[in-house]
């Protein structure tokens, strides 16, 4: 009589709300235990204040708020996402994190969710400092308050997506220095150069479909200025359409990061 044989049981990874909340809470504890989140938030808020203090003097208050939020606030928010993702690799804690998450996609989703929450918080704080900058510049935001608040609200999903894109990029690249350089060089150098070249070639429409261009269009499309009223300059698209374009970039980078993490050997 032969010994009974047992077929291997396939283990299925299930997703549950309590587990995901636990992973997000773990990401929060990791983040609050470091100084990176506030070290990046402080200059973002102060630069937002300085930009509106200077730009709002010409009376275009909503436009000043849009410039502040779409420039420095965006850069530091994307840097937060990249740093938070690569810190796990830099400090060699990624293996422990993967063991606690059961599978790698769950950990990345938790990181994306928490980074989005932090990015939204960056938007709220930087918008508040932007309004303070207007007051310091002896400009009363009262007559454009609705537009200023409209721009501020629109920056919340945009900065949330920038933080999530930073996480996806950091997961893809792993190296913290490389990820930080990629964010800074792209936002400060690469895309502006592409936009200038597109303008010279009479292809301005192409430039706003780039990642930073679509994010800027989503924010400035709410500023109510003559060239941005309801749409954005040459694009003539509503702000929410440009937000969807930027969402597609965020999803693409995040999926690429997830695929790279799934194939990567972590020891």
Long-range contacts (C-beta under 8 A, 24 or more apart in sequence): 13-102, 13-103, 13-106, 15-106, 19-102, 19-106, 20-106, 20-109, 20-110, 20-113, 23-100, 23-101, 23-106, 23-107, 23-109, 23-110, 24-110, 24-113, 24-114, 26-97, 26-100, 26-110, 27-84, 27-110, 27-111, 27-113, 27-114, 28-114, 30-84, 30-87, 30-93, 31-84, 31-114, 31-118, 34-87, 36-80, 36-83, 36-84, 36-87, 37-80, 37-84, 37-118, 40-76, 40-77, 40-79, 40-80, 40-83, 41-76, 41-80, 41-122, 41-125, 43-72, 43-76, 44-72, 44-73, 44-75, 44-76, 44-77, 44-122, 44-125, 44-126, 45-125, 45-126, 45-128, 45-129, 46-129, 47-71, 47-72, 47-73, 48-72, 48-73, 48-126, 48-127, 48-129, 48-130, 48-133, 49-129, 49-130, 49-132, 49-133, 49-136, 50-133, 51-130, 51-133, 52-130, 52-131, 52-133, 52-134, 52-137, 53-133, 53-134, 53-136, 53-137, 54-137, 56-133, 56-134, 56-137, 56-139, 56-141, 57-137, 57-138, 57-139, 59-139, 60-223, 60-225, 61-134, 61-139, 61-141, 61-143, 61-144, 61-147, 61-148, 62-144, 62-147, 62-148, 62-150, 62-151, 62-222, 62-223, 62-224, 62-225, 63-220, 63-223, 63-225, 63-228, 64-130, 64-133, 64-134, 65-127, 65-130, 65-131, 65-134, 65-148, 65-151, 65-152, 65-223, 66-151, 66-219, 66-220, 66-222, 66-223, 66-228, 68-126, 68-130, 68-133, 69-123, 69-126, 69-127, 69-130, 69-151, 69-152, 69-155, 69-158, 69-159, 69-219, 70-155, 70-158, 70-215, 70-216, 70-219, 70-220, 73-122, 73-123, 73-126, 73-155, 73-159, 74-158, 74-159, 74-162, 74-187, 74-212, 74-215, 74-216, 75-183, 75-184, 75-187, 75-188, 76-122, 77-119, 77-122, 77-123, 77-159, 77-162, 77-163, 77-166, 78-162, 78-163, 78-165, 78-166, 78-183, 78-187, 79-166, 79-180, 79-183, 79-184, 80-115, 80-118, 80-119, 80-122, 80-163, 80-166, 81-115, 81-119, 81-162, 81-163, 81-164, 81-165, 81-166, 81-167, 81-168, 81-169, 81-170, 82-166, 82-167, 82-169, 82-170, 82-176, 82-179, 82-180, 82-182, 82-183, 83-166, 83-170, 83-176, 83-179, 83-180, 84-111, 84-115, 84-118, 84-166, 84-167, 84-170, 85-111, 85-115, 85-166, 85-167, 85-168, 85-169, 85-170, 85-171, 85-179, 85-257, 86-170, 86-173, 86-174, 86-175, 86-176, 86-179, 87-176, 89-174, 89-175, 89-176, 90-176, 94-266, 95-266, 95-267, 98-266, 104-258, 104-261, 104-262, 105-258, 105-262, 108-167, 108-171, 108-254, 108-257, 108-258, 108-261, 111-167, 111-171, 112-164, 112-167, 112-168, 112-254, 115-160, 115-163, 115-164, 115-166, 115-167, 116-160, 116-161, 116-163, 116-164, 117-160, 118-163, 119-159, 119-160, 119-161, 119-162, 119-163, 119-164, 120-156, 120-157, 120-159, 120-160, 122-159, 122-163, 123-152, 123-155, 123-156, 123-158, 123-159, 123-160, 124-152, 124-156, 126-155, 126-159, 127-151, 127-152, 127-155, 144-224, 147-222, 147-223, 147-224, 150-222, 150-223, 150-224, 151-219, 151-220, 151-222, 151-223, 153-222, 154-218, 154-219, 154-221, 154-222, 154-239, 154-243, 155-219, 157-218, 157-243, 158-215, 158-218, 158-219, 158-243, 158-246, 161-215, 161-243, 161-246, 161-247, 161-250, 162-215, 162-250, 164-250, 164-254, 165-211, 165-249, 165-250, 165-253, 165-254, 167-254, 167-257, 168-250, 168-253, 168-254, 168-255, 168-256, 168-257, 168-258, 169-253, 169-257, 170-257, 171-254, 171-257, 171-258, 171-260, 171-261, 172-253, 172-256, 172-257, 172-260, 174-264, 186-211, 186-212, 187-212, 204-233, 204-234, 205-234, 205-235, 208-232, 208-233, 208-234, 208-235, 208-242, 209-245, 211-246, 211-249, 214-242, 214-243, 214-245, 214-246, 214-249, 215-242, 215-246, 217-242, 218-242, 218-243, 218-246
